[in-house]
Amino acid sequence: MATAKLKSSFDKAVKDSKQLPEKPDNATLLQIYSLYKQATEGDVQGKRPGMMDMVGRAKYDAWAKLEGKSADDAMKEYVELIESLK
């Protein structure tokens, strides 16, 4: 379970992610999305979106790659990634 300090850092990074100086590239955006989902919801659930939903499919696949990663580790990586983009 996340410590109060880690949760606070994560919450701040989530806010900061909405105010980055420039929009990250798509690969970075997928990484941000997947780390956030892993940190907040755990392993990916549900069926993989169909061929026509390319964005949904890419998001699903990025999240699925993190399967088994703990919420704490995902939060730490998320915070580090957002810090590196400021």
NORWOKA-V400888 format. One record per run of one state. SS is the DSSP state (2 for helix, 1 for strand, 0 for the rest). FROM is the first residue (numbers start at 1). LEN is the number of residues. If there is no record, write none. Layout:
ss=SS from=FROM len=LEN
ss=SS from=FROM len=LEN
//
This chain:
ss=0 from=1 len=3
ss=2 from=4 len=14
ss=0 from=18 len=8
ss=2 from=26 len=16
ss=0 from=42 len=12
ss=2 from=54 len=11
ss=0 from=65 len=6
ss=2 from=71 len=15
ss=0 from=86 len=1
//
